[in-house]
């Protein structure tokens, strides 16, 4: 299970092999969490795992809220009714330590994040989840869990999952 | 007003133990708990955070959060995300006619439950 990032976490030696993500975790995840810019949740290693030399944090993800609007000015001045801004949760970053690969931790982190979003959507307006797939591996990973690429022209690829799909996945039965 | 609610057994036992220990009725405990929760929601909506403070050194010792308070807090500052019109259109299509979750997503969610 995950918990909120704590003061000792950034220095735990987490490394996923992607410099941008490692740097974000070591330097920005905690301050951003504390400033309320984006919540960071970490997957804690068990005592046995840390005894075996694994870092105290085996994975993390960040969550924030975003309002999605069209960047196309033409759509805003067209005679059609403007699309309403879409409140959505944003999984900005998700990474697993390279020494903890092969345990489906990526899946566990993603499902944990979706579970939090589905719970939050009971309280606040949230119509879906957006992820930024940084490369083709990430895009393939999120696709396996029903995320659909909505902006395929640039990297990172923006991908979307409707809250109804996420909610239905967690429904009993 | 009379309120009926379903809560986990462990929470119910904790209320009964507290009532016994503090010499209060269950109604008094629930009334004060709700009063605190309402206050907490108001504070979080103002952009404040709830922490306990050690009176010896005035240092914050822990932050008080519940799933609802956490959701309110991270919804307070939504960033604006501008996407191409085609992407926004695709999102609206997906929301209007949501697909059924795939077997893989359902299985992963089930493992989480």
Interface residues (C-beta under 8 A of the other chain):
Chain A: X4 X36 X37 X38 X39 X63 X64 X65 X66 X67 X68 X69 X70 X71 X72 X74 X75 X83 X86 X87 X88 X90 X107 X108 X110 X111 X112 X114 X115 X116 X119 X120 X123 X124 X125 X126 X127 X128 X130 X144 X145 X146 X148 X150 X151 X153 X158 X160 X162 X163 X164 X165 X166 X168 X169 X170 X172
Chain B: X47 X49 X65 X67 X68 X70 X71 X72 X73 X74 X75 X76 X77 X78 X79 X80 X81 X82 X83 X84 X85 X86 X87 X88 X89 X90 X91 X92 X94 X95 X98 X99 X100 X101 X102 X104 X105 X106 X108 X109 X111 X112 X113
